């Protein structure tokens, strides 16, 4: 067993498979579109090709990589343990459920309800990638804090806070949000705090979004000016926004954001 790890990465509509050593160093990458394996460690050629064999289609060209782009250099220096791109929506909830199991109660486990909401919103955000957006899920903050979703695209950078609201009426009176008969919570304040911390980490302007997946009805006493409130069915509307970031800026911010160390001191 070589212990090589194969990780898929999507960027600008292109799909690559990166091959890394057990210690996190990159050994090669395979570009599906060009059919080329760019080999960084010639002495690992046979192991790399064996690791990629299940994923390769047709003939491939194997050789040293072309001159790397700045994004390639960042990717090659990023240890897999520090890479947040593989995080699933609700990653922390998956880990908690696996560690402690389901709670036996008459009503559904609230963690399971929250996870379903995260997945619903996450799927909607992932659908924006074809319009030039980049998405990260479950971004860890110091302590036990999390940014549910981070969105980077033509309209700028946004943090998306998810509030489970399936088949419930939602009432908003800034900063409080009430879902059904549950006690109101300062969700808008927390959404703004997420955006502030992301702005500090990325040194960029960040706008907060509050997502209400499955909400039956949303009533606002006064729509908050600085927080965009959306149901999950309205998330595709973000694809039509633009005019803030160029593709190169999006890519640079995305690579900064996906490094776990970026968020260590906010």
RARAUR-V49877 format. One record per residue. N is the residue number from 1. PSI is psi in radians with two decimals (* if undefined). OMEGA is omega as a letter, one per 40 degrees, with the letter a starting at -180 (999 if undefined). D_LAST is the distance of its C-alpha to the last C-alpha in Angstrom with 1 decimal. Layout:
n:N psi:PSI omega:OMEGA d_last:D_LAST
n:N psi:PSI omega:OMEGA d_last:D_LAST
//
This chain:
n:1 psi:2.22 omega:a d_last:40.2
n:2 psi:-0.45 omega:a d_last:38.1
n:3 psi:0.14 omega:i d_last:34.7
n:4 psi:2.54 omega:a d_last:33.4
n:5 psi:2.32 omega:i d_last:30.7
n:6 psi:2.16 omega:a d_last:31.1
n:7 psi:2.16 omega:i d_last:28.1
n:8 psi:2.45 omega:i d_last:28.7
n:9 psi:2.32 omega:i d_last:26.6
n:10 psi:2.28 omega:i d_last:27.4
n:11 psi:2.29 omega:a d_last:26.8
n:12 psi:0.67 omega:i d_last:28.8
n:13 psi:0.01 omega:i d_last:31.2
n:14 psi:2.53 omega:a d_last:32.0
n:15 psi:2.23 omega:i d_last:31.8
n:16 psi:2.69 omega:i d_last:31.4
n:17 psi:2.08 omega:i d_last:31.5
n:18 psi:2.39 omega:i d_last:29.7
n:19 psi:2.16 omega:a d_last:31.3
n:20 psi:2.71 omega:i d_last:29.4
n:21 psi:2.89 omega:i d_last:30.7
n:22 psi:-0.47 omega:i d_last:29.7
n:23 psi:0.06 omega:i d_last:27.5
n:24 psi:-0.25 omega:i d_last:25.5
n:25 psi:2.50 omega:a d_last:27.5
n:26 psi:2.43 omega:i d_last:28.9
n:27 psi:-0.52 omega:a d_last:32.6
n:28 psi:2.97 omega:i d_last:33.5
n:29 psi:2.64 omega:a d_last:32.8
n:30 psi:2.09 omega:i d_last:35.2
n:31 psi:1.95 omega:a d_last:35.4
n:32 psi:-0.71 omega:a d_last:37.2
n:33 psi:-0.77 omega:a d_last:38.5
n:34 psi:-0.26 omega:a d_last:40.1
n:35 psi:0.56 omega:a d_last:41.0
n:36 psi:2.36 omega:i d_last:39.9
n:37 psi:1.98 omega:i d_last:38.3
n:38 psi:1.96 omega:a d_last:36.6
n:39 psi:2.14 omega:i d_last:37.1
n:40 psi:-0.54 omega:a d_last:34.9
n:41 psi:1.71 omega:a d_last:36.8
n:42 psi:-0.60 omega:a d_last:40.5
n:43 psi:-0.22 omega:i d_last:41.3
n:44 psi:0.26 omega:a d_last:39.4
n:45 psi:-0.91 omega:a d_last:41.3
n:46 psi:-0.72 omega:i d_last:43.2
n:47 psi:-0.70 omega:i d_last:40.3
n:48 psi:-0.84 omega:a d_last:38.1
n:49 psi:-0.61 omega:i d_last:41.0
n:50 psi:-0.69 omega:i d_last:41.6
n:51 psi:-0.58 omega:a d_last:38.0
n:52 psi:-0.25 omega:a d_last:38.1
n:53 psi:-0.73 omega:a d_last:41.7
n:54 psi:-0.27 omega:a d_last:40.8
n:55 psi:-0.26 omega:a d_last:38.8
n:56 psi:2.37 omega:i d_last:41.0
n:57 psi:2.17 omega:i d_last:43.5
n:58 psi:-2.89 omega:a d_last:46.6
n:59 psi:2.58 omega:i d_last:47.0
n:60 psi:2.70 omega:i d_last:44.2
n:61 psi:2.30 omega:a d_last:44.0
n:62 psi:2.27 omega:i d_last:42.5
n:63 psi:-3.12 omega:i d_last:41.6
n:64 psi:2.69 omega:a d_last:39.1
n:65 psi:2.69 omega:i d_last:36.2
n:66 psi:3.00 omega:i d_last:36.5
n:67 psi:2.14 omega:a d_last:34.5
n:68 psi:2.56 omega:i d_last:30.9
n:69 psi:2.90 omega:i d_last:28.8
n:70 psi:-0.65 omega:i d_last:25.4
n:71 psi:-0.65 omega:i d_last:23.9
n:72 psi:-0.71 omega:a d_last:26.2
n:73 psi:-0.70 omega:i d_last:25.1
n:74 psi:-0.79 omega:a d_last:21.4
n:75 psi:-0.69 omega:a d_last:22.7
n:76 psi:-0.40 omega:a d_last:24.9
n:77 psi:-0.05 omega:a d_last:22.3
n:78 psi:2.07 omega:i d_last:20.0
n:79 psi:2.44 omega:a d_last:20.8
n:80 psi:-0.57 omega:i d_last:21.6
n:81 psi:-0.33 omega:i d_last:19.4
n:82 psi:-0.04 omega:a d_last:16.3
n:83 psi:2.05 omega:a d_last:17.6
n:84 psi:-0.14 omega:a d_last:16.3
n:85 psi:-0.65 omega:a d_last:19.3
n:86 psi:-0.15 omega:a d_last:21.6
n:87 psi:2.33 omega:i d_last:19.6
n:88 psi:2.75 omega:i d_last:21.9
n:89 psi:2.26 omega:a d_last:21.2
n:90 psi:0.52 omega:a d_last:20.4
n:91 psi:-0.74 omega:a d_last:19.9
n:92 psi:-0.59 omega:i d_last:18.5
n:93 psi:-0.65 omega:i d_last:21.6
n:94 psi:-0.84 omega:a d_last:23.9
n:95 psi:-0.72 omega:a d_last:22.8
n:96 psi:-0.73 omega:i d_last:23.2
n:97 psi:-0.66 omega:i d_last:26.6
n:98 psi:-0.58 omega:a d_last:27.7
n:99 psi:-0.71 omega:a d_last:26.8
n:100 psi:-0.22 omega:i d_last:28.3
n:101 psi:3.09 omega:a d_last:30.6
n:102 psi:2.59 omega:i d_last:31.7
n:103 psi:2.31 omega:i d_last:32.4
n:104 psi:2.00 omega:a d_last:36.0
n:105 psi:2.89 omega:a d_last:36.5
n:106 psi:-0.68 omega:i d_last:38.6
n:107 psi:2.85 omega:a d_last:35.9
n:108 psi:2.53 omega:i d_last:33.6
n:109 psi:2.15 omega:a d_last:30.7
n:110 psi:-0.46 omega:i d_last:27.8
n:111 psi:-0.65 omega:i d_last:25.5
n:112 psi:-0.67 omega:i d_last:28.1
n:113 psi:-0.78 omega:i d_last:28.2
n:114 psi:-0.68 omega:i d_last:24.4
n:115 psi:-0.75 omega:i d_last:24.7
n:116 psi:-0.67 omega:i d_last:27.6
n:117 psi:-0.74 omega:i d_last:25.7
n:118 psi:-0.74 omega:a d_last:22.8
n:119 psi:-0.66 omega:a d_last:25.5
n:120 psi:-0.81 omega:i d_last:27.4
n:121 psi:-0.73 omega:i d_last:24.5
n:122 psi:-0.71 omega:i d_last:23.4
n:123 psi:-0.69 omega:i d_last:27.0
n:124 psi:-0.68 omega:i d_last:27.2
n:125 psi:-0.69 omega:i d_last:24.1
n:126 psi:-0.51 omega:i d_last:25.4
n:127 psi:-0.19 omega:i d_last:28.6
n:128 psi:-0.15 omega:a d_last:27.1
n:129 psi:-0.54 omega:i d_last:26.8
n:130 psi:-0.30 omega:i d_last:30.4
n:131 psi:0.27 omega:i d_last:29.5
n:132 psi:0.24 omega:i d_last:27.1
n:133 psi:2.70 omega:i d_last:23.8
n:134 psi:2.46 omega:a d_last:21.3
n:135 psi:2.39 omega:i d_last:19.6
n:136 psi:2.51 omega:a d_last:17.1
n:137 psi:2.60 omega:i d_last:17.2
n:138 psi:1.06 omega:a d_last:15.3
n:139 psi:2.08 omega:a d_last:11.9
n:140 psi:2.43 omega:i d_last:10.3
n:141 psi:2.83 omega:i d_last:7.0
n:142 psi:2.57 omega:a d_last:6.9
n:143 psi:-2.36 omega:i d_last:10.1
n:144 psi:0.29 omega:a d_last:12.2
n:145 psi:2.68 omega:i d_last:10.2
n:146 psi:2.50 omega:i d_last:11.3
n:147 psi:2.06 omega:a d_last:11.7
n:148 psi:-0.86 omega:a d_last:15.5
n:149 psi:2.48 omega:i d_last:16.3
n:150 psi:2.23 omega:a d_last:15.0
n:151 psi:2.21 omega:a d_last:17.9
n:152 psi:2.15 omega:a d_last:18.5
n:153 psi:-2.89 omega:a d_last:22.0
n:154 psi:-0.50 omega:a d_last:24.6
n:155 psi:0.12 omega:i d_last:23.4
n:156 psi:-2.74 omega:a d_last:19.8
n:157 psi:2.37 omega:a d_last:16.5
n:158 psi:2.48 omega:i d_last:16.3
n:159 psi:2.42 omega:a d_last:14.4
n:160 psi:2.02 omega:i d_last:17.1
n:161 psi:2.25 omega:a d_last:17.2
n:162 psi:2.25 omega:i d_last:20.4
n:163 psi:1.97 omega:i d_last:22.7
n:164 psi:2.23 omega:a d_last:25.9
n:165 psi:0.43 omega:a d_last:28.9
n:166 psi:2.09 omega:i d_last:31.7
n:167 psi:0.45 omega:i d_last:35.0
n:168 psi:2.71 omega:i d_last:33.6
n:169 psi:2.37 omega:a d_last:33.8
n:170 psi:2.29 omega:i d_last:30.5
n:171 psi:2.27 omega:a d_last:30.5
n:172 psi:2.12 omega:i d_last:27.8
n:173 psi:1.58 omega:a d_last:27.9
n:174 psi:2.17 omega:e d_last:24.7
n:175 psi:0.14 omega:a d_last:22.3
n:176 psi:2.54 omega:i d_last:24.3
n:177 psi:2.21 omega:i d_last:25.2
n:178 psi:2.29 omega:i d_last:28.2
n:179 psi:2.02 omega:a d_last:29.3
n:180 psi:-2.30 omega:a d_last:32.9
n:181 psi:0.09 omega:a d_last:33.9
n:182 psi:2.72 omega:i d_last:30.5
n:183 psi:2.49 omega:i d_last:29.0
n:184 psi:2.59 omega:i d_last:26.8
n:185 psi:2.60 omega:a d_last:23.0
n:186 psi:1.03 omega:a d_last:20.5
n:187 psi:-0.63 omega:a d_last:19.4
n:188 psi:-0.65 omega:i d_last:19.0
n:189 psi:-0.74 omega:i d_last:16.7
n:190 psi:-0.64 omega:i d_last:14.5
n:191 psi:-0.71 omega:i d_last:14.9
n:192 psi:-0.67 omega:i d_last:13.9
n:193 psi:-0.71 omega:i d_last:10.7
n:194 psi:-0.79 omega:a d_last:10.0
n:195 psi:-0.67 omega:i d_last:11.0
n:196 psi:-0.73 omega:a d_last:9.1
n:197 psi:-0.65 omega:i d_last:5.6
n:198 psi:-0.66 omega:i d_last:7.7
n:199 psi:-0.70 omega:i d_last:9.3
n:200 psi:-0.74 omega:a d_last:6.6
n:201 psi:-0.69 omega:a d_last:6.2
n:202 psi:-0.12 omega:a d_last:9.9
n:203 psi:0.82 omega:a d_last:11.2
n:204 psi:2.77 omega:i d_last:13.5
n:205 psi:2.33 omega:a d_last:14.8
n:206 psi:2.32 omega:i d_last:13.9
n:207 psi:2.44 omega:i d_last:16.4
n:208 psi:2.53 omega:i d_last:16.3
n:209 psi:2.40 omega:i d_last:19.1
n:210 psi:2.07 omega:a d_last:20.6
n:211 psi:2.32 omega:a d_last:22.9
n:212 psi:1.35 omega:a d_last:25.9
n:213 psi:2.24 omega:i d_last:27.7
n:214 psi:0.16 omega:a d_last:31.4
n:215 psi:2.34 omega:i d_last:31.5
n:216 psi:-0.62 omega:a d_last:35.1
n:217 psi:2.50 omega:i d_last:34.7
n:218 psi:2.09 omega:i d_last:32.0
n:219 psi:2.20 omega:i d_last:32.9
n:220 psi:2.18 omega:i d_last:30.9
n:221 psi:-0.78 omega:i d_last:32.1
n:222 psi:2.07 omega:a d_last:30.4
n:223 psi:2.22 omega:i d_last:28.3
n:224 psi:2.33 omega:a d_last:24.8
n:225 psi:-0.61 omega:a d_last:24.6
n:226 psi:-0.02 omega:i d_last:21.0
n:227 psi:2.13 omega:i d_last:20.5
n:228 psi:2.21 omega:a d_last:22.8
n:229 psi:2.14 omega:a d_last:24.5
n:230 psi:2.49 omega:i d_last:26.2
n:231 psi:2.86 omega:a d_last:28.3
n:232 psi:-0.51 omega:i d_last:28.0
n:233 psi:-0.25 omega:a d_last:31.4
n:234 psi:-0.10 omega:a d_last:30.0
n:235 psi:-0.65 omega:i d_last:27.2
n:236 psi:-0.34 omega:i d_last:29.7
n:237 psi:-0.46 omega:a d_last:29.9
n:238 psi:-0.43 omega:a d_last:26.7
n:239 psi:-0.38 omega:a d_last:28.6
n:240 psi:-0.13 omega:a d_last:30.7
n:241 psi:2.62 omega:i d_last:28.0
n:242 psi:-2.83 omega:i d_last:27.4
n:243 psi:0.21 omega:a d_last:27.8
n:244 psi:-0.94 omega:a d_last:24.2
n:245 psi:2.46 omega:i d_last:23.3
n:246 psi:2.80 omega:a d_last:25.8
n:247 psi:-0.70 omega:a d_last:26.0
n:248 psi:-0.64 omega:i d_last:24.8
n:249 psi:-0.70 omega:i d_last:21.7
n:250 psi:-0.82 omega:a d_last:21.0
n:251 psi:-0.74 omega:a d_last:21.6
n:252 psi:-0.76 omega:i d_last:19.4
n:253 psi:-0.64 omega:a d_last:16.3
n:254 psi:-0.77 omega:a d_last:17.3
n:255 psi:-0.58 omega:i d_last:17.5
n:256 psi:-0.76 omega:a d_last:14.2
n:257 psi:-0.54 omega:a d_last:12.6
n:258 psi:-0.10 omega:i d_last:14.8
n:259 psi:2.02 omega:a d_last:13.6
n:260 psi:-0.58 omega:a d_last:11.6
n:261 psi:-0.37 omega:i d_last:10.4
n:262 psi:-0.54 omega:a d_last:8.6
n:263 psi:0.15 omega:a d_last:5.9
n:264 psi:-0.38 omega:a d_last:6.2
n:265 psi:0.55 omega:i d_last:3.8
n:266 psi:* omega:999 d_last:0.0
//
